[in-house]
């Protein structure tokens, strides 16, 4: 029986959208899911003599192994929380693909726990918006060096059913207190869910709330950030009792953040969800609570016609317009061939950001990016909420972190390929994304010139001049594809 989730329905917004991503033919592997341990023979030997006790024991053990394998597979296909990370097992038909290629949907993010949580939401009948929001809130818990409820969020959503592309923005940067940014994650993500989500809003917060309450393991990105940046302003959240930073594999908890997420889940409206965070923050800072509320928006994505299709990105105040200008200049001057290196080897300012991407085989894509504007943001840890506020003192403007990109081969073809790119790790994300797209287009030209060579799926840039990370998702031949540059930097899950 084929694994399927309930039909995904995206609400339509009167906005514009696109999609594209050339992928190669995936290598299919036919293999027996559970080998049959039984041979076609009688249960008794010659003369009606029963086998010895060892034969019976072996048969019993084999039966237990087969039963356990089948039970494990059934739990796996139902999205059980006991699944392991990584590519899913072959379907019952024996039909499977290489890692990163899936029949229904997939997610890629910087944290294995958050990719796993996003996959569970997809399997539960959620759409790419549900999976992306759940994973983003998970990252807000497990990656406080790069994102959080105090971060600003941007997104680009391609609706595969309506054909529209919609940009999500946190709105203008607002100050909560001198040097401290106004938290906008909850109202921004709640706005996105209200228009395009499918699962109930509280369902998306269950996983992140549990991680914050019961604890999460410090992974390599967080451990490296703590080792490099120290723990000033971060204790006791990310410190041992002696003030030293938590190391790789240590368990951290944030019960105050869990309380905020719990209240936000139960809030009847986005305003009340935002109040779950702003009110206690105001008390911590001694404010009168009269600060202006964040004003997230959904609006039509910017469009740029290309020979290969239509490109979509986010409008100002993000770096989307810069991305458009860079692409236009590059394509006019040298076609689709990327420069050897568009970036200096060392960035003078390196604030942190976080990205994730979700995709389904119907052509829907969500790209999300967020930033605290420096590693661990302002390092102002709110004692009442467990939230780190964004840093408005850092030289890099927060909006420069966002320029997600979607490329669609054709507006008229409902089965057109879709490509999504989103970059992080450097303030020069527009240049990183430009180079990644130019490398992709150059790869398409090479494939067109050498059609006798087998296609290998979405084209990846071999390097980004030592700068940043690019997540790539694609829809091709009714399959969802996920990958990253550098390869293997970000865990992915799918089904």
CORQUIWO-V807658 format. One record per helix or strand. SS is the DSSP state (helix for helix, strand for strand). FROM is the first residue (numbers start at 0). TO is the last residue. If there is no record, write none. Layout:
SS|FROM|TO, SS|FROM|TO
This chain:
strand|28|29, helix|45|47, helix|52|76, strand|94|95, strand|100|101, strand|104|108, helix|111|122, helix|127|141, strand|151|157, strand|164|168, strand|174|176, strand|179|180, helix|184|195, helix|200|213, strand|215|216, helix|219|228, strand|238|238, strand|244|244, strand|250|251, helix|254|265, helix|269|284, strand|296|299, strand|301|305, strand|308|312, helix|319|333, strand|352|359, strand|364|370, strand|380|380, strand|387|387, strand|390|390, helix|397|400, strand|404|407, strand|417|423, helix|428|448, strand|468|475, strand|478|484, strand|491|493
